[in-house]
Amino acid sequence: MVFPVVGPILAFGSWGNGYELADIWPNVVPPVPDSVGPMPFDGITPRNCMPSLHTAWALSLFIHSRGGPRWLRWGGTFWLVGTLIATLGLGAHYGIDLVAGAALCLTVESALRDPDRG
């Protein structure tokens, strides 16, 4: 993986299965830069934080729902906002992961639309 990182709940919370750096998320914000450091790379610790494919998928759904009826546009908006809130609120991703997921989605969207434009 290009970015072998874990979300805050696995790095700083109780879900790290013994590999977490500390059990302080979400009750205490970790001090920076003291809390930043490498985590051991093994086969147990999940490492799938960057980029957020949840965000990329939700943004793609949002983009493609814009041309539909009102209920579909509202559904696409709800799905995107709910996904962004859930991924940050549950500690699965950092904020920069969402930005990278949005950039990935927009890059793929532009690459897929380019042949249609001639």
C-alpha distances in whole Angstrom, upper triangle without the diagonal:
4,6,6,9,12,15,18,20,17,17,21,23,24,21,19,21,22,19,20,21,24,26,27,25,26,30,29,27,25,27,25,24,25,23,20,18,15,14,14,11,13,13,15,13,11,8,8,10,9,11,13,14,17,18,17,19,22,23,23,25,27,28,29,31,33,35,36,39,39,38,35,34,35,33,30,31,31,27,26,27,27,23,23,25,24,20,21,24,23,20,17,16,17,19,17,14,17,18,15,15,19,18,15,18,21,19,19,23,24,23,24,27,28,30,32,33,34
4,6,9,12,15,18,20,18,18,21,23,25,23,21,23,24,20,21,21,24,26,27,25,26,30,29,26,25,26,23,22,24,22,18,17,15,15,16,13,15,16,18,16,14,10,10,11,8,10,13,14,17,18,17,19,22,22,22,25,27,27,28,31,32,35,36,39,39,38,35,34,35,33,30,30,31,28,25,27,27,23,22,25,24,20,21,24,23,20,18,16,16,18,15,13,16,16,13,14,17,16,14,17,19,17,18,21,22,21,23,26,27,28,31,32,33
4,6,9,12,14,17,15,14,18,20,22,20,18,20,21,18,17,18,21,23,23,21,23,26,25,23,21,22,20,19,21,18,15,14,12,12,14,12,14,15,16,14,12,8,8,8,6,8,11,13,16,16,16,19,21,21,22,25,26,26,28,30,32,35,36,38,38,37,34,33,33,32,29,29,29,26,24,25,25,21,20,22,21,17,18,21,20,17,15,13,13,15,12,10,14,14,11,13,16,15,14,17,19,18,19,22,23,23,25,28,28,30,33,33,35
4,7,10,13,15,13,12,16,18,19,17,15,17,18,14,14,15,18,20,21,20,22,25,24,22,20,21,19,19,20,17,14,13,10,9,10,8,11,12,13,10,9,5,7,8,8,10,13,14,17,18,18,20,23,23,24,27,28,29,30,32,34,37,38,40,40,39,36,35,35,33,30,30,30,27,25,26,25,22,21,23,21,18,18,21,19,16,14,13,13,16,14,12,16,17,14,15,19,18,17,20,22,22,22,25,27,26,28,31,31,33,36,37,38
4,7,9,12,10,9,12,14,16,14,12,15,16,13,12,13,15,17,18,16,18,21,20,18,16,18,17,16,17,14,12,11,9,8,10,10,12,13,13,10,8,5,7,6,7,10,11,14,16,17,18,20,21,22,24,26,27,28,30,32,33,36,37,39,38,37,35,33,33,31,29,28,28,25,23,24,23,20,19,20,19,15,15,18,16,13,11,10,10,13,12,10,14,15,13,14,18,18,17,20,22,22,23,25,27,27,29,31,32,35,37,37,39
4,7,8,6,6,10,11,13,11,9,13,14,11,10,11,13,14,15,13,15,18,18,16,15,17,17,17,17,14,12,12,11,9,11,11,12,13,12,8,7,5,6,5,8,11,11,14,15,16,18,19,20,22,24,25,26,28,30,31,33,36,36,38,37,36,33,32,32,30,27,27,26,24,22,22,21,18,17,18,16,13,13,15,13,10,8,8,9,13,12,10,13,16,15,15,18,19,19,21,23,24,24,26,29,29,30,32,34,36,38,39,41
4,6,6,6,8,9,12,10,10,13,15,13,11,12,13,13,13,10,12,15,15,14,13,16,16,17,17,14,13,14,13,12,14,14,16,16,15,11,9,8,8,6,9,11,10,13,13,14,17,18,19,20,22,24,24,26,28,29,31,34,34,36,35,33,31,30,29,27,25,24,23,21,19,19,18,15,14,14,13,9,9,11,9,6,5,5,6,10,11,9,12,14,14,14,17,19,18,20,23,24,24,26,28,29,30,32,34,36,38,39,41
4,5,5,5,7,10,10,9,13,14,12,9,10,10,10,9,7,8,12,11,10,10,13,13,15,15,11,11,13,13,12,15,16,18,19,16,13,12,11,12,9,12,14,13,16,16,17,19,21,21,22,25,26,26,28,31,31,33,36,36,38,36,35,33,32,30,29,27,26,24,23,21,20,19,17,15,15,13,11,9,10,9,5,6,7,7,11,12,11,13,16,16,17,19,21,21,23,25,26,27,29,31,32,33,35,37,40,41,41,44
4,6,6,4,7,6,7,11,12,11,9,10,10,9,9,6,8,11,12,12,12,15,16,18,17,14,14,15,15,13,16,17,17,18,15,12,11,12,13,11,14,16,15,17,16,18,21,22,22,23,26,27,27,30,32,32,34,37,37,38,36,34,33,32,30,28,27,26,24,22,21,20,19,17,16,15,13,11,10,10,7,5,6,8,10,13,15,14,16,19,19,19,22,24,24,25,27,29,29,31,33,34,35,37,39,41,42,43,46
4,6,6,7,5,4,8,10,8,6,9,9,9,11,9,11,14,14,14,13,16,17,18,17,13,13,14,13,10,12,13,14,14,12,8,8,9,11,10,14,16,15,18,17,19,21,22,23,25,27,28,29,31,33,33,35,38,38,40,39,37,35,34,33,30,29,28,27,25,24,23,21,19,18,18,15,13,13,13,11,8,8,10,11,15,16,15,17,20,20,19,23,24,24,25,28,29,29,31,33,34,35,37,39,41,42,44,46
4,6,8,8,6,10,10,8,5,6,7,8,9,9,11,14,13,12,10,13,14,14,14,10,10,10,10,8,11,12,14,15,13,10,10,10,12,11,14,16,16,19,19,20,23,24,25,26,29,30,30,32,35,35,37,40,40,42,41,39,37,36,35,33,31,30,29,27,25,25,23,21,20,19,18,15,14,15,13,10,10,11,11,15,16,15,17,20,19,20,23,24,24,26,29,29,30,32,34,34,36,38,40,42,43,44,46
4,7,8,8,11,11,9,6,6,5,5,6,5,8,10,9,9,8,11,12,14,12,9,10,11,12,11,14,16,17,19,16,13,14,14,16,14,17,19,19,22,21,22,25,26,26,28,30,31,32,34,36,36,38,41,42,43,41,39,38,37,35,33,32,31,29,27,26,25,23,21,20,19,18,15,14,14,12,9,11,12,12,15,17,16,19,21,21,22,25,26,26,28,31,31,32,34,36,37,38,40,42,45,46,47,49
4,6,7,10,10,10,7,8,6,4,6,5,7,9,10,11,10,14,16,17,16,12,14,15,16,13,16,17,18,19,16,13,14,15,16,15,18,20,19,22,21,22,25,26,26,28,30,31,31,34,36,36,38,41,41,42,40,38,37,36,34,32,31,30,28,26,25,24,22,21,20,18,16,15,14,13,11,9,11,13,13,17,19,18,20,23,23,23,26,28,28,29,32,33,33,35,37,38,39,41,43,46,47,48,50
4,6,7,8,9,7,10,8,5,8,8,10,11,13,14,14,17,19,21,19,15,17,17,18,15,16,18,18,18,15,13,14,16,17,17,20,23,21,23,22,24,27,28,28,30,32,32,33,36,38,37,40,43,42,43,42,39,38,38,36,33,33,32,30,28,27,26,24,22,22,20,18,17,16,15,12,11,13,15,17,20,22,21,23,26,26,25,28,30,30,31,34,35,35,37,40,40,41,43,45,47,48,50,52
4,6,8,9,8,11,10,9,11,10,12,14,15,16,16,19,21,22,21,17,18,18,17,14,15,16,15,15,12,10,10,13,14,14,18,20,19,21,20,22,25,25,25,28,30,30,31,34,35,35,37,41,40,41,40,37,36,36,34,31,31,30,28,26,25,25,22,20,20,19,17,15,15,15,11,10,11,14,16,19,21,19,21,24,24,23,26,28,28,29,32,33,33,34,37,37,38,40,43,45,46,47,49
4,5,5,5,8,9,9,12,11,13,16,16,17,15,19,19,20,19,15,15,15,14,10,11,12,12,13,9,7,9,11,13,14,17,20,19,21,21,23,25,26,26,29,31,31,32,35,36,37,39,42,42,43,42,40,38,38,36,34,33,32,30,28,27,27,25,22,22,22,19,17,17,17,14,12,12,14,16,20,21,19,21,24,24,23,27,28,27,29,32,32,32,35,37,37,38,41,42,44,46,47,49
4,6,7,11,11,11,14,14,16,18,19,20,19,22,23,23,21,18,18,17,16,12,12,13,12,12,9,8,10,13,16,17,20,23,22,24,23,26,28,28,29,32,33,34,35,38,39,39,42,45,44,46,45,42,40,40,39,36,35,35,33,30,30,30,27,25,25,25,22,20,20,20,17,15,15,18,20,23,24,22,25,28,27,26,30,31,30,32,35,35,35,37,40,40,40,43,45,47,48,50,52
4,6,9,9,10,13,14,17,18,19,19,18,20,21,21,19,16,17,16,15,11,11,13,12,13,10,9,12,15,18,18,22,24,24,26,26,28,30,31,32,34,36,37,38,40,42,42,44,47,47,49,47,45,43,43,42,39,38,38,36,33,33,32,30,28,28,27,24,22,22,22,19,17,17,19,21,24,25,24,26,29,28,28,32,33,32,34,37,37,37,40,42,42,43,45,47,49,51,52,54
4,7,9,10,13,14,17,19,18,18,16,18,19,19,17,14,14,12,11,7,7,10,10,12,9,7,10,12,15,16,19,22,22,24,24,26,28,29,30,32,34,35,36,38,40,41,43,46,46,48,46,44,42,42,41,38,37,36,35,32,31,31,29,27,26,26,23,21,21,21,19,16,16,17,18,22,23,21,24,27,25,26,29,30,29,31,34,34,35,37,39,39,40,43,44,46,48,49,51
4,5,7,10,10,13,15,15,15,12,15,16,16,14,11,12,11,11,8,9,12,13,14,12,9,11,12,15,15,18,20,20,23,23,25,27,28,29,31,33,34,34,37,39,39,41,44,44,46,45,43,41,40,39,36,35,34,33,31,29,29,27,25,24,23,21,19,18,18,16,13,14,15,16,19,20,19,22,24,24,24,28,29,28,30,33,33,34,36,38,38,40,42,44,46,47,49,50
4,7,9,11,14,15,13,13,10,12,13,13,11,8,9,8,9,8,10,13,15,17,15,12,14,15,17,16,19,22,22,25,25,26,28,30,31,32,34,35,36,38,40,41,42,46,46,48,46,44,43,42,40,38,37,36,34,32,31,30,29,26,25,24,23,20,19,20,18,15,16,16,16,19,20,20,23,25,24,25,28,29,29,31,34,34,35,37,39,39,41,43,45,47,49,50,51
4,6,8,11,12,10,11,9,11,13,14,11,8,11,11,13,11,14,17,18,20,17,15,16,17,19,18,21,23,23,26,26,27,30,31,31,33,35,36,36,39,41,41,43,46,46,48,46,44,42,41,40,38,37,36,34,32,31,30,28,26,25,24,22,20,19,18,17,14,16,17,17,20,21,21,24,26,26,27,29,31,31,33,35,36,37,39,41,41,43,45,46,49,50,51,53
4,6,9,9,9,11,10,13,15,17,14,11,14,15,16,14,16,19,20,21,18,16,17,18,20,19,22,24,23,26,25,26,29,30,30,32,35,35,35,38,40,40,42,45,45,46,44,42,41,40,38,36,35,34,32,31,30,28,26,25,24,22,20,19,17,16,15,13,15,17,17,20,22,21,23,26,26,27,30,31,31,33,35,36,37,39,41,42,43,45,47,49,51,51,54
4,6,6,5,7,7,10,13,15,13,11,13,15,17,16,19,21,22,24,21,18,19,19,21,19,21,24,23,26,25,25,28,30,29,31,34,34,34,37,39,39,40,44,44,45,43,41,40,38,36,35,34,32,30,29,28,26,25,24,22,20,19,18,16,15,14,12,15,16,15,18,20,20,22,24,25,26,28,30,31,32,34,36,37,38,40,41,42,44,46,49,50,50,53
3,5,6,7,8,12,14,16,15,12,14,16,17,16,19,21,22,23,20,17,17,18,18,16,19,21,19,22,21,22,25,26,25,27,30,30,30,33,35,35,36,40,40,41,39,37,36,35,33,31,30,29,27,25,24,22,21,20,18,16,15,14,12,11,10,8,11,12,12,15,17,17,19,21,22,23,25,27,28,29,31,32,33,35,37,38,39,41,43,46,46,47,50
4,6,7,9,13,15,17,17,14,16,18,20,19,22,23,24,25,22,19,19,19,20,17,20,21,19,22,21,21,25,26,24,26,29,29,29,32,34,34,35,39,38,39,37,35,34,33,31,29,29,27,25,24,23,21,19,18,17,14,14,13,11,9,9,8,11,13,12,14,17,18,18,21,23,23,24,27,28,28,31,32,33,34,37,38,39,40,42,45,46,47,49
4,7,9,13,16,18,17,15,17,20,22,21,24,26,27,28,25,22,22,23,23,21,23,25,23,26,24,25,28,29,28,29,33,33,32,35,37,37,38,42,41,42,39,38,37,36,33,32,32,30,27,27,26,23,22,22,20,17,17,17,14,12,12,12,15,16,16,18,21,21,22,24,26,26,28,30,31,32,34,36,37,38,40,42,43,44,46,49,49,50,53
4,6,9,12,15,14,12,15,18,20,20,23,25,27,28,25,22,22,23,23,21,23,25,24,27,26,25,29,30,29,30,34,34,33,36,39,38,39,43,43,44,41,40,39,37,35,34,33,31,29,29,27,25,24,23,21,19,19,18,15,14,15,13,16,17,15,17,20,21,22,24,25,26,28,30,31,32,34,36,37,38,40,42,43,44,46,49,50,50,53
4,6,9,12,12,10,12,15,18,18,22,24,26,28,25,22,22,21,22,19,20,22,22,25,24,24,27,29,28,28,32,33,32,34,37,37,37,41,42,42,40,39,38,36,34,33,32,30,28,28,26,24,23,22,20,18,18,17,14,14,14,12,15,15,13,14,17,18,19,21,23,24,25,27,28,30,31,33,34,36,37,39,40,42,43,46,47,47,50
4,6,9,8,6,9,12,15,15,19,21,23,26,23,20,20,20,21,18,20,22,22,25,25,25,27,30,29,30,33,34,33,35,38,39,39,43,44,45,43,41,40,38,37,36,34,32,31,30,28,26,26,24,22,20,20,19,16,16,16,13,16,15,13,15,17,18,20,21,23,24,26,27,28,30,32,33,35,36,38,39,41,42,44,47,48,48,50
4,6,6,6,8,12,15,16,20,23,25,28,26,23,23,22,23,21,22,24,24,28,28,27,30,32,32,32,35,36,36,37,40,41,41,45,46,47,45,44,43,41,39,38,37,35,34,33,30,29,28,27,24,23,24,22,19,19,20,17,19,18,15,17,18,20,22,23,24,26,28,28,30,32,33,34,36,38,39,40,42,44,45,48,49,49,51
3,5,6,6,10,14,16,19,22,25,27,26,22,23,21,22,19,20,22,23,26,27,26,28,31,31,31,34,35,35,36,39,40,40,44,45,46,45,44,42,40,39,38,36,34,34,33,30,28,29,27,24,23,24,22,19,20,21,17,19,17,14,16,16,18,21,21,22,24,26,26,28,30,31,32,34,36,37,38,40,42,42,46,47,47,49
4,6,5,8,12,15,18,20,24,27,26,22,23,21,22,20,20,22,24,27,28,27,29,32,32,32,35,37,36,37,40,41,42,45,47,48,47,46,44,42,41,40,38,36,36,34,32,30,31,29,26,26,26,23,21,22,23,19,21,19,16,17,17,19,22,22,22,25,27,27,28,31,32,32,34,36,37,38,40,42,43,46,47,47,49
4,6,8,12,14,17,20,23,26,25,21,23,21,23,21,22,24,25,29,29,29,31,34,34,34,37,39,38,40,43,44,44,48,49,50,49,48,46,44,43,42,40,38,37,36,34,32,32,30,28,27,27,25,22,23,23,20,21,20,18,20,20,21,24,25,25,27,29,30,31,33,35,35,37,39,40,41,43,45,45,48,50,50,52
4,6,10,11,14,17,20,23,21,18,19,18,20,18,19,22,22,26,26,26,29,31,31,32,34,36,36,37,40,41,42,45,46,48,46,45,43,41,40,39,37,35,35,33,31,30,29,27,25,24,24,21,19,20,20,16,18,17,15,17,18,19,22,23,23,25,27,28,28,31,33,33,35,37,38,39,41,43,44,46,48,48,50
4,7,9,13,15,18,21,20,17,18,16,18,16,16,19,20,24,25,25,26,29,30,30,32,34,34,36,38,39,40,44,45,46,45,44,42,40,39,38,36,34,34,32,30,29,29,26,24,24,24,21,19,20,20,16,17,16,13,16,15,17,20,20,20,22,25,25,26,28,30,30,32,34,35,36,38,40,41,43,45,45,47
4,7,10,12,16,19,18,15,17,15,17,16,17,19,21,24,26,26,27,30,31,31,33,35,36,37,39,41,42,45,46,48,47,46,44,42,41,40,38,36,36,34,32,31,31,28,26,26,26,22,21,23,22,18,18,17,16,18,17,18,21,22,21,23,26,26,26,29,31,31,32,35,36,36,38,40,41,44,46,46,48
4,7,9,12,15,15,13,14,12,15,15,15,18,20,23,25,25,26,29,30,31,33,35,35,36,39,40,42,45,46,48,47,46,43,42,41,40,37,36,36,34,31,31,31,28,26,27,26,22,21,23,22,18,18,17,16,19,18,18,21,22,21,23,26,26,25,28,30,30,31,34,35,35,37,39,40,42,44,45,46
4,6,9,12,12,9,11,10,13,13,15,18,19,22,23,25,26,28,29,30,32,34,35,36,38,40,41,44,45,47,46,44,42,41,40,38,36,36,35,32,31,31,30,27,25,26,24,21,21,22,20,17,16,16,16,19,19,18,21,23,21,23,26,26,25,28,31,30,31,34,35,35,37,39,40,43,45,46,47
4,6,10,10,8,11,11,14,15,17,20,21,24,25,27,28,29,31,32,34,35,37,38,40,41,43,46,47,49,48,46,44,43,43,40,38,38,37,34,33,33,32,29,28,29,27,23,23,25,23,19,18,19,19,23,22,20,24,26,24,25,28,28,27,30,33,32,32,35,37,36,38,41,42,44,46,47,48
4,7,8,7,9,9,12,14,16,18,20,21,23,25,26,27,29,31,32,34,35,36,38,40,42,44,45,47,47,45,42,42,41,39,37,37,36,33,32,32,31,28,27,28,26,23,23,25,23,20,18,18,19,23,21,20,23,25,22,23,27,27,25,28,31,30,30,33,35,34,35,38,39,41,43,44,46
4,6,6,9,9,13,15,17,20,21,22,24,26,27,28,30,32,32,34,36,37,38,40,42,45,45,47,47,45,43,42,42,39,37,38,37,34,32,33,32,28,28,29,27,24,25,26,23,21,19,20,21,25,24,22,25,27,24,25,28,29,27,29,32,31,31,34,36,35,36,39,40,42,44,46,47
4,6,8,9,12,15,18,20,21,21,23,25,26,26,29,31,31,32,35,36,37,38,41,43,44,46,46,43,41,41,41,38,36,37,35,32,31,33,31,27,28,29,26,23,25,26,23,21,18,20,22,25,25,22,25,27,25,24,28,29,26,28,32,31,30,33,35,34,35,38,39,41,43,45,46
4,6,9,12,15,18,20,20,21,22,24,26,26,28,30,31,32,34,36,37,38,40,43,43,45,44,42,40,40,39,36,35,35,34,31,30,31,29,26,26,27,24,21,23,23,20,18,16,18,21,24,24,21,24,27,25,24,28,29,27,29,32,32,31,34,36,35,36,39,41,42,44,46,47
4,6,10,12,15,17,17,19,19,22,23,24,26,28,29,30,32,33,35,36,38,41,41,43,42,40,38,38,37,34,33,33,31,28,28,28,26,23,23,24,21,18,19,20,17,15,13,15,17,21,20,18,21,23,22,21,25,26,24,26,30,29,29,32,34,33,34,37,39,41,42,44,45
4,6,9,12,14,14,15,16,18,19,20,22,24,25,26,28,30,31,32,35,37,37,39,39,37,34,34,33,31,29,29,28,25,24,25,23,20,20,21,18,15,17,18,15,13,11,12,15,18,18,15,18,21,19,18,22,23,21,23,26,26,25,28,31,30,31,34,35,37,39,40,42
4,6,8,11,12,13,15,17,18,19,21,22,23,25,27,28,29,31,33,36,36,38,38,36,34,33,33,30,28,28,28,24,23,24,23,19,19,21,18,15,16,18,16,13,11,11,13,16,15,13,16,18,16,15,19,20,18,20,23,23,23,26,28,27,28,31,33,35,36,38,39
4,6,8,8,9,11,13,14,15,17,19,20,21,23,24,26,27,29,32,33,35,34,33,30,30,29,27,25,25,24,21,20,21,20,16,16,18,16,13,14,17,15,13,9,9,12,14,13,10,13,15,13,12,16,17,15,17,20,20,19,22,24,24,25,28,29,31,33,34,36
4,6,6,9,10,11,13,14,16,17,19,20,21,23,25,26,28,31,31,34,33,31,29,28,28,26,23,23,23,20,18,19,18,14,14,15,14,10,11,14,13,10,7,6,8,11,10,7,9,12,10,10,14,15,14,15,18,19,19,21,23,24,25,27,29,31,33,34,36
3,5,8,10,11,11,14,15,16,17,20,21,21,23,25,27,30,31,33,33,32,29,28,28,26,23,23,23,20,18,19,19,15,14,17,16,12,13,16,16,13,10,8,9,10,8,5,8,10,7,8,11,12,11,13,16,16,16,19,21,21,22,25,26,28,30,31,33
4,6,9,8,8,11,13,13,14,17,18,19,21,23,24,27,28,30,30,29,26,25,25,24,21,21,21,18,16,17,18,14,13,16,15,12,13,17,16,14,11,9,10,10,8,5,7,8,5,5,9,9,8,10,13,13,13,16,18,18,19,22,23,26,27,28,30
4,5,5,6,9,10,11,13,14,15,17,19,20,22,25,26,28,27,26,23,22,22,20,18,18,18,15,12,14,14,10,10,13,12,9,10,14,13,12,9,7,9,9,9,5,5,8,7,5,8,10,9,10,13,14,14,16,18,19,20,22,24,26,27,28,31
4,5,5,6,8,10,10,12,14,15,16,18,20,23,23,26,26,24,21,21,21,19,16,17,17,14,12,14,14,10,11,14,13,10,13,16,15,15,11,10,13,13,12,9,8,11,9,6,9,11,8,8,12,13,12,14,17,17,17,20,22,24,25,27,29
4,6,5,6,9,10,11,12,14,16,17,19,22,22,24,23,22,19,18,18,16,13,14,14,10,9,11,11,7,8,11,10,8,11,13,13,13,10,10,12,13,13,10,8,11,11,8,10,13,11,10,14,15,15,15,19,20,19,21,24,26,27,28,31
4,5,5,6,8,10,10,12,14,15,17,20,21,23,22,21,18,17,17,15,12,12,13,10,7,9,10,7,7,10,10,8,11,13,14,14,12,10,12,11,11,9,6,8,9,5,6,10,9,8,11,13,13,14,17,18,18,20,22,25,25,26,29
4,6,5,6,9,10,11,12,14,16,19,20,22,22,21,18,17,18,16,13,14,15,12,9,12,13,10,10,14,14,12,14,17,17,17,15,13,14,13,13,10,8,9,9,5,5,8,7,5,8,10,10,10,13,14,15,16,19,21,22,23,25
4,5,5,6,9,10,11,12,15,17,18,20,20,19,16,15,16,14,11,12,13,10,9,12,12,9,11,14,14,13,15,18,18,18,15,15,17,16,16,13,11,13,12,8,9,12,10,7,11,13,11,11,15,16,15,17,20,21,22,23,26
4,5,5,6,9,10,10,13,16,16,18,17,16,13,12,13,11,8,9,10,6,5,9,9,7,8,12,12,11,14,16,17,18,15,15,16,15,16,14,11,13,13,10,9,13,12,9,12,14,14,13,16,18,17,18,21,23,23,24,28
4,5,5,6,9,10,11,14,15,18,17,17,14,12,13,12,8,9,11,9,6,9,11,9,10,13,14,13,15,18,19,19,17,16,17,15,15,13,10,11,12,9,7,10,10,7,8,12,11,10,13,15,15,16,19,21,21,22,25
4,5,5,6,9,10,13,14,17,17,17,13,12,14,13,9,11,13,11,9,13,14,12,13,17,17,16,19,21,22,22,20,18,20,18,18,16,13,14,14,10,9,11,10,6,8,11,9,8,11,13,12,13,16,18,18,19,22
4,6,5,6,9,11,11,14,14,13,10,10,11,9,6,9,10,8,8,12,12,11,13,16,16,16,19,21,21,23,20,20,21,20,20,18,15,16,17,13,12,15,14,10,12,15,13,11,15,16,15,15,19,21,20,21,24
4,6,5,7,10,11,13,12,12,9,7,9,8,5,6,9,8,6,10,12,11,12,15,16,16,18,20,21,23,21,20,21,19,20,18,15,15,17,14,11,14,14,11,12,15,14,12,15,17,16,16,19,22,20,21,25
4,6,6,8,10,13,14,14,11,9,12,12,8,9,12,11,10,13,15,14,15,18,19,19,21,23,24,25,23,22,23,21,21,19,16,16,17,14,11,13,14,10,10,13,12,9,12,15,13,12,16,18,17,18,21
4,5,7,8,11,13,13,10,9,12,11,8,11,14,12,12,15,17,16,17,20,21,21,23,25,26,27,25,24,25,24,24,22,19,19,19,16,14,16,16,12,12,15,13,10,13,15,13,12,16,17,16,17,21
4,6,5,8,9,9,6,5,9,8,6,8,11,11,11,14,15,15,17,19,20,21,23,25,26,27,26,25,26,24,25,23,20,20,21,18,16,19,18,15,15,18,17,14,16,19,17,16,19,21,19,20,24
4,6,8,9,10,8,5,9,10,8,9,12,13,12,15,17,17,18,21,22,23,25,26,28,29,28,26,27,25,25,24,21,21,22,19,17,19,19,16,15,18,17,14,16,19,17,16,19,21,19,19,23
4,7,9,11,9,8,11,12,11,13,16,16,16,18,20,21,22,24,26,26,28,30,31,33,31,30,31,28,29,27,24,24,25,22,20,21,22,18,17,20,19,15,17,20,17,15,19,20,17,18,22
4,7,8,6,6,10,10,10,12,14,15,16,18,20,20,22,24,25,26,28,29,31,32,31,30,31,29,30,29,25,26,27,24,21,24,23,20,19,22,21,18,20,22,20,18,22,23,20,21,25
4,6,5,6,9,10,11,13,14,15,17,19,20,21,23,25,26,27,29,30,31,33,32,32,33,31,32,31,27,28,29,26,24,26,27,23,23,26,25,21,23,26,23,22,25,27,24,25,28
4,5,5,6,9,10,11,12,14,15,17,18,20,21,22,24,26,27,28,30,32,31,30,32,29,31,30,26,27,29,26,23,26,27,23,23,26,26,22,25,27,25,24,27,29,26,27,31
4,6,5,6,9,10,10,12,14,15,16,18,20,21,22,24,26,26,27,30,29,29,30,29,30,29,25,27,28,25,23,26,27,23,24,27,26,23,26,28,26,25,29,30,28,29,32
4,5,5,6,9,10,10,12,14,15,16,18,20,21,22,24,25,26,28,27,27,28,27,28,26,23,24,26,22,20,23,23,20,20,24,22,19,22,25,22,22,25,27,24,26,29
4,5,5,6,9,10,11,12,14,15,17,18,20,21,23,24,25,27,26,26,27,25,26,25,21,22,24,21,18,21,22,18,18,22,21,18,21,23,22,21,24,26,24,25,28
4,5,5,6,9,10,11,12,14,15,16,18,20,21,22,23,26,25,25,26,24,26,25,21,22,24,21,19,23,23,20,20,24,23,21,23,26,25,24,27,29,27,28,32
4,5,5,6,9,10,10,12,14,15,16,18,20,20,22,24,23,23,25,23,25,23,20,22,23,20,18,22,22,19,20,23,22,20,23,25,24,23,27,29,27,28,32
4,5,5,6,9,10,11,12,14,15,16,19,20,21,23,21,21,22,21,22,20,17,18,20,17,15,18,18,15,16,19,19,16,19,22,20,20,23,25,24,25,29
4,5,5,6,8,10,11,12,14,16,17,18,20,22,21,20,21,19,21,20,16,17,19,17,15,18,19,16,16,20,20,18,20,23,22,22,25,27,26,27,30
4,6,5,6,8,10,10,12,14,16,16,17,20,19,19,21,19,21,20,16,18,20,18,16,20,21,18,19,23,22,20,23,26,25,25,28,30,29,30,34
4,6,5,6,9,10,10,12,14,15,16,18,17,17,19,18,19,18,14,17,18,15,14,18,18,15,17,20,20,18,21,24,22,23,26,28,27,29,32
4,5,5,6,9,10,11,13,14,15,17,16,15,16,15,16,15,11,13,15,12,11,15,15,13,14,18,17,16,19,21,21,21,24,27,26,27,30
4,5,5,6,9,10,11,12,14,16,15,15,16,14,16,15,12,14,16,14,13,17,18,16,17,20,21,19,22,25,24,25,27,30,29,30,33
4,6,5,6,9,10,10,12,14,14,14,16,15,17,16,13,16,18,15,15,19,19,17,19,22,22,21,24,27,26,27,30,32,31,32,36
4,5,5,6,9,10,10,12,11,11,13,13,15,13,10,13,15,12,12,16,16,14,17,20,19,19,22,24,24,25,28,30,30,31,34
4,6,5,6,8,10,11,11,9,11,9,12,11,8,10,13,11,11,14,15,14,16,19,19,19,22,24,24,25,28,30,30,31,34
4,6,5,6,8,10,11,10,11,11,14,13,10,13,16,14,14,18,19,18,20,23,23,23,26,28,28,29,31,34,34,35,38
4,5,5,6,8,8,9,11,12,15,13,11,15,17,15,16,19,19,18,21,23,23,24,27,28,28,29,32,35,35,36,39
4,6,6,6,5,6,8,9,12,10,8,12,13,12,13,16,17,16,19,21,21,22,25,26,26,28,30,33,33,34,37
4,6,5,6,6,6,7,10,10,9,12,14,13,14,17,18,18,20,22,23,24,26,28,29,30,32,35,35,36,39
4,5,8,9,10,11,14,13,12,16,18,17,18,21,22,21,24,26,27,27,29,31,32,33,35,38,38,39,42
4,6,8,10,12,15,14,13,17,18,17,19,22,22,22,25,27,27,28,30,32,32,34,36,39,39,40,43
4,6,7,10,13,11,12,15,16,16,18,20,21,21,24,26,26,27,30,31,32,33,36,38,39,40,42
4,7,10,12,10,11,14,14,13,16,18,18,19,22,23,23,25,27,28,29,31,33,35,36,37,40
4,7,8,6,7,11,11,11,13,15,15,16,19,20,21,22,25,26,27,29,31,33,34,35,37
4,6,5,7,9,10,11,13,15,16,17,19,20,22,23,25,26,28,29,31,34,35,35,38
4,5,5,7,9,10,11,13,15,16,17,19,20,21,23,25,26,27,29,32,33,33,36
4,5,5,6,9,10,10,12,14,15,16,18,20,21,22,24,26,27,30,31,31,34
4,5,5,6,9,10,10,12,14,15,16,18,20,21,22,24,26,29,30,30,33
4,5,5,6,9,10,10,12,14,15,16,18,20,21,22,24,27,28,28,31
4,5,5,6,9,10,11,12,14,15,16,18,20,21,22,26,27,27,29
4,5,5,6,9,10,10,12,14,15,16,18,20,21,24,25,26,28
4,5,5,6,9,10,11,12,14,15,17,18,20,23,24,25,27
4,5,5,6,8,10,10,12,14,15,16,18,21,22,22,25
4,5,5,6,9,10,11,12,14,15,16,20,21,21,23
4,6,5,6,9,10,11,12,14,16,18,20,20,22
4,5,5,6,9,10,11,12,14,17,18,19,21
4,5,5,6,8,10,10,12,15,16,16,19
4,5,5,6,9,10,11,14,15,16,17
4,5,5,6,9,10,12,14,15,17
4,5,5,6,9,11,12,13,15
4,5,5,6,9,10,10,13
4,6,5,8,10,11,12
4,6,7,8,10,12
4,6,6,7,9
4,5,5,7
4,5,5
4,6
4
